[in-house]
């Protein structure tokens, strides 16, 4: 168990707490923020991927049961782990700033029933998908810290699933916001 491993778990928990707090805040205002899977049940395929990443990091950190060959590190140097920890911290900070930028428009999934206004300022002036970018940066950091085949494979699957979700969201945003979204898409990149 290294300090990098433990800190990465703490940052992962912080990510989850931030989502839960924002969701609870919006629920008090009568806004349903978790609409994940409402438009497409295949969205739930992301859940096992996220759980795999989380369990692998926990198993690697705290010695939980897992086939050793799956969590054997690719390298022994701790230096990439410090870079990974920096990426995790940057992702958490970016995620917090994105939640602030989102305001009451924050949703997990596509909200076809009560979508809020199109957000184009704050972190959304840098990327059209800053939450997804933060997740990908965070998981890249986790890989550098835990450096095993399971996290590497899960990140690839996660990135492909996220890209699919982004394409679906873009289609919805284009149909819902029309020229406003089209203009925004011309100004700001999909990722970075």
Secondary structure, 3 states (H helix, E strand, C coil): CCHHHHHHHHHHHHHHHHHHHHHHHHHHCCCCCECCCCCCHHHHHHHHHHHHHHHHHHHHHHCCCCCHHHHCCCCCCCHHHHHHHHHHHHHHHHHHHHHHHHHHHCCECCCCCCCCCCCCCHHHHCCCCHHHHHHHHHHHHHHHHHCCHHHHHHHHHHHHHHHHHHHHHHHHHHHHHCHHHHHHHHHCCCCC
